């Protein structure tokens, strides 16, 4: 083969290889560029999704916290009502038991009625002493007779009635009533004890509001 033809062939080979290399390098560069763009877009999308997820998680947490606070406050309010009810029930039970004792009731009658009778003697002329219909005994009868006599000496005509449905007694005179009963004593004791209980629960509720 002539030398000039050989040289031409070699030149074609050389140029072809160079062109192939350049084309491959360009394809590789283009592919890398596209890959970088895809990766960048994917990263941007992922970051956006993370941000949106964080925002949504924050909203969910806020709603959960709010719901939890409301639930806690409602629970404390319910507990407050239950505790007050339980307190009244326990007090009523103990007060009723105490006032149902004949000696206790006789003692309270002797203490309370004469004290009120002193103030009522000048303005009133008749009174009712109402005791439980289920409670009877010599001590109570003796005490009532003594009180009727004492009131009579002060100008008050007293009438004893056994018609009270609960433990204790009522002293009625000219439209006014002095009541020492399970209900009245329980309410008095509850008012003395319950404020501290209410304060504790109100403080807890306020902290959760």
Backbone bond lengths (Angstrom), bond angles and torsions (degrees), N, CA, C in turn:
res aa  C-N    CA-C-N  psi(-1)  N-CA   C-N-CA  omega(-1)  CA-C   N-CA-C  phi
1 X - - - 1.487 - - 1.524 107.71 -
2 X 1.339 115.63 135.23 1.458 117.64 -179.79 1.531 110.77 -61.16
3 X 1.336 112.67 151.25 1.452 117.51 -176.95 1.512 112.60 -63.84
4 X 1.308 116.81 -34.78 1.470 118.20 -177.80 1.518 111.17 -68.16
5 X 1.340 115.18 -32.77 1.479 118.61 177.94 1.524 109.76 -71.00
6 X 1.319 115.44 -41.19 1.466 119.50 178.10 1.526 110.74 -61.52
7 X 1.267 115.65 -43.05 1.469 119.67 179.74 1.514 110.62 -63.47
8 X 1.349 114.97 -38.75 1.470 119.11 179.47 1.512 110.82 -64.41
9 X 1.320 115.36 -42.59 1.476 120.37 179.56 1.525 110.30 -62.85
10 X 1.323 114.27 -44.84 1.464 118.65 179.05 1.524 111.46 -61.63
11 X 1.339 114.20 -38.12 1.479 118.37 178.61 1.515 110.96 -63.44
12 X 1.377 114.80 -44.20 1.472 118.77 178.31 1.534 111.79 -60.80
13 X 1.330 113.88 -42.66 1.460 116.95 178.96 1.524 111.54 -61.63
14 X 1.331 113.02 -45.71 1.463 118.23 -178.29 1.513 111.42 -62.26
15 X 1.337 115.87 -45.66 1.473 119.62 -179.81 1.517 111.12 -67.10
16 X 1.359 115.69 -37.94 1.467 119.31 178.84 1.511 111.67 -62.98
17 X 1.318 115.49 -44.23 1.485 119.13 178.71 1.507 110.30 -63.38
18 X 1.326 116.23 -44.85 1.476 119.28 179.36 1.522 111.16 -61.46
19 X 1.357 114.57 -43.29 1.472 118.13 179.69 1.511 110.61 -63.58
20 X 1.340 115.87 -40.68 1.473 119.50 178.30 1.506 111.84 -62.36
21 X 1.348 114.84 -43.28 1.464 119.12 178.74 1.531 111.42 -61.50
22 X 1.326 114.22 -44.45 1.460 118.94 -179.80 1.524 111.07 -63.54
23 X 1.359 116.35 -41.60 1.470 120.37 179.09 1.517 110.64 -64.52
24 X 1.338 115.39 -42.09 1.476 119.69 179.24 1.527 110.83 -64.25
25 X 1.342 114.51 -42.85 1.470 118.58 179.35 1.527 111.11 -63.03
26 X 1.389 115.80 -38.81 1.463 119.20 179.64 1.522 110.36 -67.45
27 X 1.344 115.71 -42.61 1.469 119.62 178.26 1.534 110.22 -60.87
28 X 1.322 114.94 -43.28 1.465 119.81 -179.95 1.530 110.83 -64.33
29 X 1.324 115.40 -41.49 1.474 119.54 179.66 1.518 110.60 -65.35
30 X 1.369 115.41 -43.50 1.471 119.11 178.49 1.527 111.04 -62.47
31 X 1.335 115.12 -42.32 1.464 119.63 179.84 1.528 110.86 -63.25
32 X 1.347 115.97 -41.67 1.463 119.92 178.86 1.521 111.50 -64.12
33 X 1.361 114.14 -40.10 1.468 118.53 178.36 1.525 111.01 -62.17
34 X 1.343 114.94 -46.09 1.470 119.17 179.22 1.530 111.04 -63.88
35 X 1.357 114.37 -39.83 1.462 118.25 178.74 1.528 110.52 -63.01
36 X 1.328 115.98 -43.01 1.470 120.33 178.85 1.524 111.07 -62.04
37 X 1.339 115.49 -41.16 1.459 119.46 178.66 1.527 111.80 -64.64
38 X 1.336 114.79 -42.40 1.467 119.46 179.12 1.535 110.70 -63.11
39 X 1.340 114.02 -44.34 1.467 118.97 179.57 1.531 110.82 -63.61
40 X 1.345 116.05 -41.66 1.466 120.32 179.98 1.528 110.73 -63.07
41 X 1.373 114.71 -44.22 1.465 118.37 178.36 1.525 111.13 -63.77
42 X 1.344 115.43 -40.36 1.470 119.69 179.74 1.523 110.60 -63.78
43 X 1.361 115.58 -42.65 1.458 119.18 177.85 1.526 111.41 -63.17
44 X 1.323 116.36 -42.75 1.468 120.52 179.09 1.524 110.86 -62.36
45 X 1.346 115.38 -42.96 1.461 120.33 178.87 1.525 110.49 -64.53
46 X 1.342 114.71 -42.73 1.464 118.90 179.66 1.537 110.74 -63.00
47 X 1.356 115.74 -42.89 1.472 119.59 178.57 1.525 111.21 -62.99
48 X 1.340 115.60 -40.83 1.457 120.18 177.81 1.528 110.72 -62.49
49 X 1.332 115.70 -42.64 1.464 120.49 179.15 1.528 110.85 -64.13
50 X 1.330 115.97 -38.48 1.472 120.44 178.30 1.524 110.73 -64.20
51 X 1.359 115.09 -45.00 1.467 119.73 178.99 1.525 110.38 -61.37
52 X 1.347 116.03 -47.03 1.463 119.79 179.76 1.527 111.19 -63.35
53 X 1.336 116.09 -38.32 1.465 120.01 178.46 1.529 110.68 -65.27
54 X 1.341 116.14 -40.37 1.470 119.81 177.96 1.526 111.14 -63.46
55 X 1.336 116.05 -42.32 1.472 120.51 178.79 1.528 110.18 -62.24
56 X 1.328 116.03 -46.27 1.473 120.38 -179.72 1.535 110.95 -65.26
57 X 1.334 115.54 -39.88 1.469 119.26 177.53 1.529 110.84 -62.59
58 X 1.349 115.19 -39.33 1.461 119.43 177.23 1.520 111.76 -62.92
59 X 1.347 116.25 -41.43 1.459 120.27 178.47 1.526 111.24 -64.23
60 X 1.340 114.88 -43.56 1.467 119.71 179.44 1.532 110.30 -62.87
61 X 1.333 115.94 -44.46 1.469 120.31 179.20 1.526 110.70 -61.47
62 X 1.347 115.86 -41.75 1.462 120.12 179.19 1.521 110.94 -61.90
63 X 1.357 115.78 -43.74 1.466 119.45 178.76 1.525 110.85 -65.19
64 X 1.339 115.72 -40.62 1.469 119.85 179.11 1.528 111.03 -64.72
65 X 1.342 116.13 -42.78 1.468 119.76 178.66 1.514 111.00 -62.19
66 X 1.348 115.00 -42.90 1.463 119.66 179.52 1.523 110.87 -63.75
67 X 1.332 115.67 -44.76 1.465 119.86 179.18 1.523 111.28 -63.44
68 X 1.335 115.54 -39.95 1.462 120.01 179.53 1.524 111.29 -65.41
69 X 1.333 116.39 -41.02 1.458 120.11 178.79 1.529 111.00 -64.14
70 X 1.340 115.61 -43.16 1.460 119.15 178.26 1.526 111.12 -64.06
71 X 1.325 115.74 -42.02 1.466 119.77 179.64 1.524 110.77 -64.17
72 X 1.331 116.20 -40.24 1.465 120.48 178.86 1.518 110.85 -65.44
73 X 1.339 115.77 -43.58 1.468 119.51 179.09 1.523 110.92 -63.18
74 X 1.336 115.98 -43.61 1.471 119.78 178.62 1.522 111.08 -62.70
75 X 1.334 115.09 -39.04 1.470 119.26 179.25 1.526 110.87 -65.18
76 X 1.329 116.08 -39.78 1.467 120.11 178.96 1.523 111.17 -67.80
77 X 1.332 115.92 -38.26 1.465 119.15 176.82 1.530 110.82 -64.06
78 X 1.341 115.21 -42.40 1.466 119.16 177.88 1.523 110.56 -64.52
79 X 1.343 115.76 -40.10 1.466 120.30 178.40 1.519 110.41 -63.72
80 X 1.329 115.99 -40.12 1.463 120.22 178.39 1.522 110.82 -58.91
81 X 1.334 116.00 -45.92 1.464 119.99 179.23 1.517 111.71 -64.55
82 X 1.348 116.05 -42.33 1.462 120.15 -179.53 1.526 111.16 -65.10
83 X 1.346 116.62 -42.46 1.456 120.12 -179.21 1.527 111.19 -65.91
84 X 1.334 116.38 -40.57 1.466 119.90 177.65 1.525 110.37 -63.70
85 X 1.331 115.17 -41.83 1.463 119.65 178.68 1.526 110.63 -64.62
86 X 1.343 115.92 -43.30 1.463 120.10 179.22 1.518 110.84 -64.64
87 X 1.336 116.32 -40.50 1.458 120.69 178.08 1.520 110.81 -60.17
88 X 1.334 116.32 -47.06 1.466 120.38 179.11 1.526 111.77 -62.48
89 X 1.333 115.89 -39.41 1.469 119.94 -179.90 1.522 110.91 -64.35
90 X 1.342 115.94 -45.91 1.463 120.17 -179.80 1.526 111.63 -65.56
91 X 1.332 115.81 -42.62 1.462 119.50 178.90 1.522 111.00 -63.93
92 X 1.331 116.09 -44.57 1.465 120.27 -179.42 1.523 110.84 -60.05
93 X 1.317 115.83 -39.83 1.464 119.99 -179.96 1.522 110.99 -63.25
94 X 1.341 116.22 -47.21 1.457 120.03 -178.05 1.527 111.96 -70.65
95 X 1.350 116.15 -40.76 1.469 119.84 179.16 1.519 110.05 -64.37
96 X 1.333 116.39 -45.33 1.463 120.25 178.83 1.515 112.14 -59.96
97 X 1.337 115.36 -40.65 1.465 120.04 179.09 1.537 110.44 -64.03
98 X 1.345 115.73 -41.41 1.467 119.94 -178.50 1.522 111.91 -69.07
99 X 1.341 116.64 -46.48 1.464 120.06 -178.45 1.526 112.43 -71.85
100 X 1.315 117.24 -14.57 1.459 120.51 177.94 1.530 112.01 -81.03
101 X 1.320 116.15 -9.18 1.468 120.14 177.06 1.527 109.00 -80.37
102 X 1.289 116.25 128.32 1.467 121.37 -174.68 1.525 111.93 -59.95
103 X 1.340 117.22 -43.72 1.466 119.29 -177.87 1.526 111.68 -66.45
104 X 1.336 116.35 -37.15 1.472 119.79 178.27 1.524 110.83 -65.72
105 X 1.323 116.73 -47.57 1.463 120.42 -179.19 1.524 110.99 -62.75
106 X 1.337 117.28 -41.67 1.468 120.82 178.87 1.520 110.48 -61.45
107 X 1.339 116.50 -41.19 1.465 121.10 179.89 1.526 111.14 -64.36
108 X 1.340 116.74 -44.06 1.469 120.55 -179.63 1.531 110.34 -66.10
109 X 1.311 116.92 -40.56 1.476 120.81 177.51 1.521 110.92 -57.93
110 X 1.318 116.22 -45.37 1.478 120.47 -178.90 1.518 111.77 -66.02
111 X 1.336 117.11 -29.60 1.461 120.18 -178.66 1.525 112.27 -81.59
112 X 1.337 116.03 -44.10 1.464 120.54 -169.40 1.525 113.34 -82.50
113 X 1.312 117.19 -52.18 1.472 119.98 -171.45 1.521 113.48 -61.32
114 X 1.336 120.09 -47.99 1.478 118.33 178.21 1.518 113.30 -58.42
115 X 1.358 116.72 -34.56 1.468 119.99 179.95 1.519 111.12 -64.36
116 X 1.340 116.97 -41.85 1.457 120.05 177.48 1.524 111.45 -74.25
117 X 1.320 117.06 -33.08 1.462 120.66 -177.69 1.524 111.68 -63.30
118 X 1.324 117.03 -31.69 1.462 120.02 179.43 1.521 110.96 -61.73
119 X 1.321 116.11 -38.54 1.463 120.32 -179.70 1.525 112.10 -77.96
120 X 1.328 117.34 -26.77 1.454 120.94 -174.66 1.530 113.32 -94.40
121 X 1.314 117.26 -12.81 1.472 119.97 -171.69 1.516 113.16 -58.57
122 X 1.337 116.90 -41.68 1.455 119.48 -174.95 1.520 112.26 -74.62
123 X 1.329 118.11 -29.43 1.462 120.43 -172.65 1.529 113.39 -103.02
124 X 1.314 117.95 -13.84 1.459 120.36 -174.05 1.519 110.93 -126.79
125 X 1.332 114.45 155.68 1.460 118.76 -177.04 1.531 112.34 -126.51
126 X 1.340 118.42 -11.23 1.457 120.09 -179.55 1.521 110.57 -143.18
127 X 1.326 114.84 151.29 1.464 119.60 -177.43 1.523 109.46 -153.01
128 X 1.326 115.56 158.71 1.463 122.27 175.01 1.526 108.68 -121.35
129 X 1.311 115.15 134.74 1.459 120.90 171.75 1.530 106.17 -110.86
130 X 1.333 115.98 113.32 1.468 120.63 -174.83 1.528 108.53 -107.99
131 X 1.332 114.92 121.41 1.460 120.87 -179.38 1.538 109.20 -118.30
132 X 1.334 117.31 166.27 1.471 119.37 -179.33 1.529 112.25 -61.80
133 X 1.299 115.81 138.76 1.468 120.26 -179.76 1.523 111.88 -70.82
134 X 1.341 116.27 -21.34 1.461 119.21 -177.05 1.530 112.91 -91.17
135 X 1.333 117.46 -9.82 1.464 120.53 -175.99 1.516 110.77 -104.06
136 X 1.323 115.83 117.32 1.465 120.72 178.85 1.522 108.36 -139.63
137 X 1.315 116.03 152.35 1.464 120.59 178.69 1.512 110.59 172.71
138 X 1.337 114.70 162.08 1.465 119.44 -177.02 1.526 111.92 -63.55
139 X 1.327 116.24 -40.92 1.464 119.54 -178.76 1.518 110.80 -63.46
140 X 1.329 116.71 -44.44 1.459 120.55 179.74 1.519 111.30 -65.77
141 X 1.334 117.18 -42.98 1.470 120.59 178.12 1.513 110.63 -61.05
142 X 1.320 116.20 -43.91 1.461 120.58 -179.94 1.527 111.03 -63.20
143 X 1.322 116.01 -42.40 1.464 120.52 179.85 1.524 111.16 -64.18
144 X 1.322 117.47 -42.58 1.467 121.71 -179.31 1.520 111.31 -65.32
145 X 1.342 116.08 -41.58 1.468 119.43 177.98 1.525 110.85 -63.40
146 X 1.315 115.10 -38.99 1.466 120.32 178.22 1.522 110.73 -63.93
147 X 1.346 116.30 -42.36 1.461 120.00 179.86 1.524 111.65 -66.88
148 X 1.319 117.13 -41.63 1.468 120.72 178.43 1.526 110.06 -59.24
149 X 1.336 115.68 -41.82 1.467 120.41 179.61 1.525 111.04 -65.88
150 X 1.345 115.24 -43.29 1.467 119.77 179.38 1.530 111.35 -61.97
151 X 1.331 116.49 -44.76 1.465 120.57 179.96 1.526 111.15 -65.23
152 X 1.328 116.24 -37.51 1.471 120.02 179.30 1.519 110.37 -62.63
153 X 1.325 115.98 -39.48 1.468 120.02 178.50 1.525 111.49 -65.48
154 X 1.336 116.73 -21.59 1.465 121.35 178.29 1.530 111.95 -95.47
155 X 1.325 116.37 5.24 1.457 120.01 177.66 1.509 114.47 89.32
156 X 1.310 117.30 15.33 1.465 121.12 -179.46 1.524 108.72 -113.54
157 X 1.315 115.92 122.43 1.460 120.63 176.36 1.520 108.80 -87.75
158 X 1.331 116.28 110.45 1.465 121.21 -175.39 1.518 111.27 -103.58
159 X 1.299 115.38 141.74 1.459 122.26 178.54 1.529 108.15 -122.56
160 X 1.320 116.84 128.29 1.465 121.38 -179.08 1.525 109.34 -93.48
161 X 1.339 115.37 130.53 1.459 120.66 178.94 1.527 109.80 -127.73
162 X 1.328 116.06 132.77 1.476 121.26 178.31 1.523 109.13 -102.19
163 X 1.318 115.72 76.49 1.465 119.28 -175.48 1.527 113.63 -136.73
164 X 1.333 117.01 5.82 1.463 119.49 -178.42 1.525 109.75 -74.12
165 X 1.330 116.33 133.32 1.463 120.77 -174.92 1.529 112.74 -82.69
166 X 1.337 118.36 -15.90 1.454 121.26 -178.31 1.526 110.06 -125.59
167 X 1.307 116.18 172.12 1.457 120.73 -179.33 1.522 110.20 -68.25
168 X 1.349 116.59 147.88 1.448 121.72 179.38 1.516 111.65 116.99
169 X 1.341 115.80 -150.59 1.462 119.40 177.26 1.524 109.98 -159.82
170 X 1.328 115.70 166.30 1.465 122.56 173.97 1.523 108.08 -128.93
171 X 1.324 114.97 141.51 1.468 121.11 175.49 1.527 106.33 -119.51
172 X 1.331 115.98 108.47 1.459 121.08 -176.11 1.518 109.61 -108.48
173 X 1.322 115.55 131.02 1.452 119.85 179.37 1.524 110.30 -149.79
174 X 1.313 115.51 118.98 1.469 123.14 175.82 1.535 112.57 48.52
175 X 1.321 116.33 52.41 1.463 120.44 173.43 1.507 115.69 86.46
176 X 1.327 118.35 -7.93 1.462 120.72 178.09 1.529 109.27 -111.73
177 X 1.315 115.92 152.65 1.459 120.72 -176.70 1.524 110.56 -133.18
178 X 1.315 114.68 129.62 1.462 121.29 171.04 1.525 106.17 -101.67
179 X 1.313 116.46 118.30 1.460 120.20 -175.63 1.524 111.02 -115.01
180 X 1.314 116.02 122.57 1.457 122.56 171.82 1.529 105.61 -121.15
181 X 1.326 115.36 87.82 1.461 121.06 -174.38 1.522 109.78 -131.63
182 X 1.320 115.22 176.17 1.462 119.67 177.18 1.525 110.97 -56.33
183 X 1.339 116.14 -44.79 1.475 120.18 -177.94 1.520 111.92 -65.88
184 X 1.332 116.64 -47.50 1.471 119.90 -174.47 1.524 111.54 -69.11
185 X 1.330 117.10 -42.22 1.470 119.86 179.82 1.524 110.60 -69.35
186 X 1.312 116.70 -39.13 1.473 120.41 177.15 1.522 110.59 -61.06
187 X 1.331 116.70 -44.86 1.473 120.88 179.01 1.519 110.90 -61.94
188 X 1.342 116.44 -40.37 1.465 120.74 179.54 1.526 110.99 -64.09
189 X 1.332 116.37 -47.23 1.460 120.35 -179.70 1.528 111.26 -66.61
190 X 1.323 116.42 -39.15 1.467 120.16 179.27 1.527 110.55 -62.51
191 X 1.337 116.77 -39.52 1.468 120.49 178.65 1.523 111.38 -65.79
192 X 1.338 115.84 -29.16 1.465 119.94 179.37 1.530 111.20 -77.82
193 X 1.324 116.68 -35.80 1.467 120.93 -175.94 1.524 112.03 -91.64
194 X 1.326 115.75 -40.47 1.466 121.54 -170.34 1.526 114.83 -63.63
195 X 1.347 121.35 -32.60 1.467 119.04 -178.60 1.522 113.53 -55.96
196 X 1.332 117.58 -41.00 1.461 119.82 179.22 1.528 110.60 -66.31
197 X 1.327 115.32 -40.48 1.463 119.69 177.09 1.524 110.21 -63.14
198 X 1.342 115.86 -44.69 1.468 119.36 179.10 1.523 111.02 -62.79
199 X 1.353 116.12 -38.40 1.467 120.06 -179.13 1.524 110.76 -62.88
200 X 1.335 116.42 -43.44 1.463 120.66 179.99 1.523 110.50 -62.57
201 X 1.338 116.43 -47.86 1.457 120.54 -177.76 1.529 111.40 -70.46
202 X 1.345 116.98 -37.52 1.472 119.58 178.23 1.526 110.53 -63.51
203 X 1.329 116.40 -38.67 1.462 120.17 178.36 1.517 110.87 -64.45
204 X 1.333 115.16 -41.78 1.475 119.44 178.51 1.518 110.66 -64.78
205 X 1.334 116.15 -41.72 1.468 120.45 179.77 1.523 110.39 -65.44
206 X 1.349 116.40 -41.06 1.465 120.44 -179.42 1.529 110.94 -63.60
207 X 1.331 116.46 -37.20 1.463 120.30 179.59 1.529 111.63 -68.08
208 X 1.339 116.94 -25.35 1.462 121.06 -179.52 1.530 111.84 -93.43
209 X 1.338 117.19 -9.52 1.482 120.34 -176.52 1.515 110.25 -74.39
